[in-house]
Amino acid sequence: MLGFNQGFIGYKPNSQLNFSGGDTEDLYNINLKSQPIDWYYRHNPITYSHNNYGHRSKSIEYLDLNNYILCVGCSHTEGIGNYEQDTYPYQVSQQLNCDYYNMGLGGCGVDIMIHNLITWMACIKQLPKLLVWQWPDPVRYVTVEESTPPLVVTHGLWEHKREV
C-alpha cells in the first residue's frame, strides 16, 4: 500500500519488505513448487528496502546532487523481482559514473509519476544530469482511500465498456 511521505507518494517510510508489487508471497510459493531445486531465489530472497520517502533508493540527504540521475516509472523502474544492484537505475548510474535516485513504484500510473516529479522539482534545486522516464500502462490511475493519513491505492484500471 502506498501513502504520502513528506509530500512524495511512496511505500511506508524506512520499510523493508520481502515482497512488493507483483512480487507476491503467493507467486513465490508457486515458484518454489515449480522451479528446480537449485533455483537461485530459493535460498537468496529479494528484500525491498525503502528510504524515508518510501522509495527504493538511498535517502535524498545522501545523494550526490551534483552528479545524479533521476529515474521515474512503475515496477520496471522500481526493480520488482530484482536485487537493487540488478535494477536499471543502478546499472545506468554505474555506466554513467554517477549517483541515482529511484522513484519507481510498482503498479503506479502517470499521475503518481507526475506528482512525485513535481514534488522533486519543488524540493530539490539541483537538476539531475539525466531524467529517465519509464512509461507505465496508460490505463493505470490512482485512487485515494479515506483514512488517517490518506492511503493511496494503485493498480486501478479504467474499464472501457461498449454497449451492444
matplotlib code that plots the C-alpha trace (Angstrom):
import matplotlib.pyplot as plt

x = [0.0, 1.3, 0.9, 2.0, 5.5, 6.7, 4.9, 6.0, 3.9, 5.7, 5.7, 5.9, 9.0, 12.1, 10.4, 11.9, 9.6, 10.1, 7.5, 6.5, 4.1, 3.7, 6.4, 4.0, 4.3, 1.8, 3.8, 7.0, 5.3, 4.2, 7.7, 9.1, 7.0, 7.6, 11.3, 14.2, 15.8, 18.8, 16.6, 18.7, 15.9, 15.0, 17.9, 18.5, 15.3, 14.9, 14.4, 12.9, 14.3, 12.7, 14.0, 12.3, 10.2, 9.1, 11.3, 13.7, 16.7, 19.1, 17.8, 18.0, 20.2, 22.9, 22.5, 25.3, 23.1, 26.0, 26.1, 23.0, 20.3, 16.6, 14.5, 10.7, 8.4, 6.5, 7.6, 10.2, 12.0, 11.4, 13.0, 10.4, 11.9, 15.4, 18.1, 18.8, 22.1, 20.3, 17.8, 18.3, 18.6, 21.6, 23.1, 22.7, 24.3, 27.2, 27.7, 27.5, 29.7, 27.1, 24.6, 20.9, 17.5, 14.9, 11.4, 9.8, 6.7, 5.2, 1.7, 1.7, 0.4, 1.5, -0.5, 1.7, 4.8, 3.9, 3.0, 6.4, 8.4, 6.7, 7.4, 11.0, 11.5, 9.9, 12.1, 15.4, 17.0, 19.8, 18.6, 19.6, 22.1, 19.6, 15.9, 14.8, 11.0, 9.7, 6.1, 3.6, 0.5, -1.6, -4.8, -3.5, -4.7, -4.6, -7.4, -7.2, -8.9, -10.3, -8.3, -5.9, -3.5, -5.0, -3.7, -3.0, -4.2, -2.8, -3.4, -6.7, -7.5, -10.1, -12.7, -14.0, -17.4, -19.1, -22.9, -24.1]
y = [0.0, 3.4, 6.6, 10.2, 10.7, 14.3, 15.3, 12.3, 9.2, 6.0, 2.9, 3.0, 5.1, 3.3, -0.1, -3.4, -5.7, -9.3, -8.8, -5.7, -5.1, -8.1, -10.0, -11.6, -14.4, -16.5, -16.2, -17.1, -20.2, -21.3, -20.8, -22.8, -25.8, -25.3, -24.3, -26.7, -27.5, -25.3, -22.2, -19.2, -17.4, -20.4, -19.5, -15.9, -14.0, -10.4, -7.7, -4.3, -1.5, 1.9, 5.3, 7.9, 8.9, 5.4, 4.9, 2.0, 4.3, 5.9, 9.0, 12.3, 13.6, 11.1, 11.6, 13.4, 16.2, 17.5, 14.2, 12.1, 10.7, 10.6, 7.5, 7.6, 4.7, 1.7, -1.8, -2.0, 1.1, 0.0, -3.3, -5.8, -9.2, -7.8, -7.2, -3.5, -3.8, -5.5, -2.7, -0.5, 2.7, 1.2, -0.2, 3.0, 5.1, 2.7, 3.2, 7.0, 7.0, 8.9, 8.6, 7.8, 8.2, 5.6, 6.9, 3.9, 2.4, -0.9, -0.6, 3.2, 5.3, 8.5, 10.6, 9.4, 9.8, 13.4, 14.1, 12.8, 14.6, 17.9, 17.4, 16.6, 19.7, 21.8, 20.4, 19.7, 22.6, 20.7, 19.2, 15.7, 15.2, 12.8, 12.1, 8.6, 8.3, 4.8, 5.0, 2.6, 1.2, 4.3, 2.9, 2.9, 5.5, 6.3, 6.3, 7.6, 5.8, 7.9, 7.2, 9.0, 9.5, 9.0, 5.9, 5.8, 2.7, 2.0, -0.9, 0.6, 0.2, 2.1, -0.2, 0.5, -1.0, -0.8, -1.0, -3.6]
z = [0.0, -0.9, 1.1, 1.3, 2.8, 3.2, 0.0, -2.0, -2.7, -1.8, 0.4, 4.2, 5.1, 6.1, 5.5, 4.4, 2.6, 1.4, -1.4, -3.4, -6.2, -8.5, -6.5, -4.0, -1.4, -3.4, -6.6, -4.6, -3.2, -6.7, -7.9, -5.0, -6.3, -10.0, -10.1, -9.9, -6.6, -7.5, -8.3, -7.3, -5.4, -3.3, -0.9, -1.9, -1.5, -2.6, 0.0, -0.9, 1.3, 1.1, 2.3, 4.4, 1.3, 0.6, -2.5, -3.3, -3.1, -0.7, 1.0, -0.8, 2.1, 1.0, -2.8, -4.7, -6.0, -8.2, -10.1, -10.3, -12.5, -11.6, -12.6, -12.6, -13.5, -12.4, -11.4, -14.2, -12.6, -9.0, -10.0, -8.9, -8.9, -9.0, -6.4, -6.1, -7.9, -10.8, -11.4, -14.4, -12.4, -10.6, -13.8, -15.7, -12.9, -12.8, -16.6, -16.2, -13.1, -11.1, -8.3, -8.8, -7.2, -8.0, -7.8, -9.4, -7.8, -8.9, -10.3, -10.4, -13.2, -14.9, -12.3, -9.4, -11.5, -12.3, -8.7, -7.5, -10.2, -9.5, -5.7, -6.6, -8.7, -6.0, -3.2, -5.0, -6.6, -8.4, -11.6, -12.5, -15.3, -16.8, -16.2, -17.2, -17.6, -18.0, -19.1, -17.4, -18.9, -19.8, -18.3, -14.7, -12.3, -8.6, -6.1, -2.5, 0.3, 3.1, 6.2, 8.5, 6.9, 3.5, 1.7, -2.0, -3.8, -7.3, -9.7, -10.7, -14.4, -16.4, -17.7, -21.2, -21.8, -25.1, -25.4, -27.9]

ax = plt.figure().add_subplot(projection="3d")
ax.plot(x, y, z, "-o")
ax.set_aspect("equal")
plt.show()
